[in-house]
Amino acid sequence: MKKILVLNGPNLNLLGTREPEVYGTESLDQIMQRLTVTARDLGYDLECCQSNHEGELIDQIHRAGSESFSGIIINPGGFTHT
């Protein structure tokens, strides 16, 4: 099965609790569970990571290159506006 790395950036750990009127009530874990099921149906195995630290996300990107991941999906979260 092909491996995909899913990276979630700053503040996405607060989904479901932070400003639910803007971002909704679904948590990041719930979203990742749904995404994992859909990916498996399509023949992909997901590895998900969330960090509020830029360096950790960069380390994960480097690791994906050396561990033969087929691709990376990134939701940069707070990095999109800071």
N, C-alpha and C positions, 0 to 999 in steps of 0.2 A: 504494500500500500504506500502511496506517495505521502510524504510528510509536508505539512504547511505550518509555518510559524505565524501565529497571530499575536501582534504586539498592540497593547493598549497603553496610551500615555497618561500624563498627569490628570488627576481628578476623576478619571473614569471609574475608579474604585468607589466613588460616591454616588454613582447612578442608582436611582431608586429612592434615595434619601435627600439629595441636594436639589432643591428647587424642582420638586416633582411636577409642578404646574408647567414647567418649561421642558424638562427632560424626561418626564414620565415616571412611572413607579417600578419599572422593570430594572432589576439589578444587573450588573455586569456579568455575574455568574449565570444568571438566567439566560442572558443573551448568548453567552459563550456555550451554554448547554445546547441551545437551539441550533447554533451554528455548527457545533460538533456533530449533531445528528444529521444535519443536511450534508455536511462534508463527507461523512461516512457513506451516506447513500450514493454519493458521487465518486467514491473510491479514494477518499483522502483521509488521512489521520491528522488531526490538529493538535498542536501544542500551543497553549495560550499563556501569555505572560502580561502582567500589568505592572508598571512602575511609575513612580512620580519622579524618578531620577534619570536624566538624559543618558548618563554614562552606562547605566544598567541596560537600557534599550539598545545602545550601540554595541555593548558586549554581546547581547542576544543576536543582533544582526551578524556580527563576526562569527559567532558560533554556528549560525545557520549555514553560512558559507562553507565551513569546514566539516559539517556533519551531513552534507548531502540533502538538505531540505530542497523541495521542488519549488518553493516560493515563500514569500513573506507578504502578509496583509498587515497594514499598520493603520490604526486609528490614533493619530497623534494627540488627541485630546487637547489639553491646555497649551501645547506647543503651537497650535494653529493661530494663536492670538497674543503670544508673548515673545 
